Amino acid sequence: MKNLLLVLTICLSVNTIKATETGADKNKLVKKIQTALSTPESVKHKNKSEKITVYFCVNAEGKVIEVNAKTSNKDIKQHLEKEFLTLTLQDLKPCVTNTIDINYVIY
């Protein structure tokens, strides 16, 4: 049986750190994103790892309104973008591009 490990690096970009007006806990934001994401079916049965950088913006209410996952894998791109659009991250400054690196590791 294959084990799956989804790792979100605790490396919200400099833009995110500067955008956090309320002093939001970076680890709390990463944990919230990590909890909301699942693994796409297209990578569940492969021995591979991939790092994807996700760029996203939130509105005044913290709802993710724009997202772009940088990967050549169309399935992962669609999956991540769809899941990010369901997130609300209230402690981020609106209309500022934030980034997070996501590592899928399947073994």
C-alpha positions as CSV (number, residue, x, y, z in Angstrom):
1,M,0.0,0.0,0.0
2,K,1.3,3.4,-0.9
3,N,1.7,6.0,1.8
4,L,0.9,9.6,1.0
5,L,2.4,12.7,2.5
6,L,1.2,16.1,1.7
7,V,3.6,18.8,2.9
8,L,3.0,22.5,2.8
9,T,6.2,24.3,3.4
10,I,5.9,26.9,6.1
11,C,7.2,29.4,3.7
12,L,4.5,31.9,3.0
13,S,6.2,34.4,0.9
14,V,7.6,37.8,1.8
15,N,4.4,39.2,0.2
16,T,2.3,37.3,2.6
17,I,4.2,38.3,5.7
18,K,4.1,42.0,4.7
19,A,0.4,41.6,3.8
20,T,-0.6,40.3,7.2
21,E,-1.7,43.5,8.8
22,T,-3.2,41.9,11.9
23,G,-0.1,40.0,12.8
24,A,-1.7,36.7,11.7
25,D,0.1,33.6,12.8
26,K,1.8,32.2,9.7
27,N,1.6,28.7,11.0
28,K,-2.1,29.0,11.6
29,L,-2.6,30.1,8.0
30,V,-0.5,27.2,6.7
31,K,-2.4,24.7,8.9
32,K,-5.7,26.0,7.6
33,I,-4.6,25.6,4.0
34,Q,-3.1,22.2,4.6
35,T,-6.3,21.0,6.2
36,A,-8.4,22.2,3.3
37,L,-6.3,20.5,0.6
38,S,-6.6,17.0,-0.6
39,T,-4.5,14.9,-3.0
40,P,-5.6,14.8,-6.6
41,E,-6.4,11.3,-7.9
42,S,-3.9,11.7,-10.7
43,V,-0.9,11.6,-8.3
44,K,-2.2,9.1,-5.7
45,H,-0.9,6.0,-7.5
46,K,2.4,7.2,-8.7
47,N,5.8,7.2,-7.0
48,K,6.6,10.9,-7.5
49,S,7.0,14.2,-5.8
50,E,6.2,17.6,-7.1
51,K,6.6,21.1,-5.8
52,I,3.9,23.6,-6.9
53,T,3.9,27.3,-6.2
54,V,0.4,28.7,-5.7
55,Y,-0.2,32.4,-6.2
56,F,-3.4,33.7,-4.8
57,C,-5.3,36.9,-3.8
58,V,-8.1,37.4,-1.3
59,N,-10.9,40.1,-1.1
60,A,-11.8,42.3,1.8
61,E,-13.6,39.4,3.5
62,G,-10.6,37.1,3.1
63,K,-12.2,34.9,0.4
64,V,-9.7,33.7,-2.2
65,I,-10.8,35.3,-5.4
66,E,-7.9,34.6,-7.7
67,V,-5.5,31.7,-7.8
68,N,-2.8,30.4,-10.2
69,A,-1.0,27.1,-9.5
70,K,2.4,26.9,-11.3
71,T,2.7,23.3,-12.6
72,S,2.8,21.5,-15.9
73,N,0.4,18.8,-14.6
74,K,-3.1,20.0,-15.7
75,D,-4.9,17.7,-13.2
76,I,-2.9,19.0,-10.2
77,K,-3.4,22.6,-11.4
78,Q,-7.1,22.3,-11.7
79,H,-7.4,20.5,-8.4
80,L,-5.4,23.0,-6.4
81,E,-7.1,26.0,-8.0
82,K,-10.5,24.6,-7.4
83,E,-9.7,23.9,-3.7
84,F,-8.1,27.3,-3.1
85,L,-11.2,29.1,-4.4
86,T,-13.1,27.6,-1.5
87,L,-10.8,29.1,1.1
88,T,-11.3,32.1,3.3
89,L,-8.1,33.5,4.9
90,Q,-9.2,36.5,6.8
91,D,-5.9,37.7,8.1
92,L,-4.4,38.6,4.7
93,K,-4.4,42.0,3.1
94,P,-6.9,42.2,0.2
95,C,-5.7,42.4,-3.4
96,V,-2.1,41.5,-2.7
97,T,-0.6,38.4,-4.4
98,N,0.4,35.8,-1.8
99,T,2.4,32.6,-2.5
100,I,2.7,29.3,-0.9
101,D,4.8,26.3,-1.9
102,I,3.0,22.9,-1.9
103,N,5.0,19.7,-2.0
104,Y,3.2,16.4,-3.0
105,V,5.3,13.4,-2.0
106,I,4.0,10.0,-2.8
107,Y,5.9,6.8,-1.9
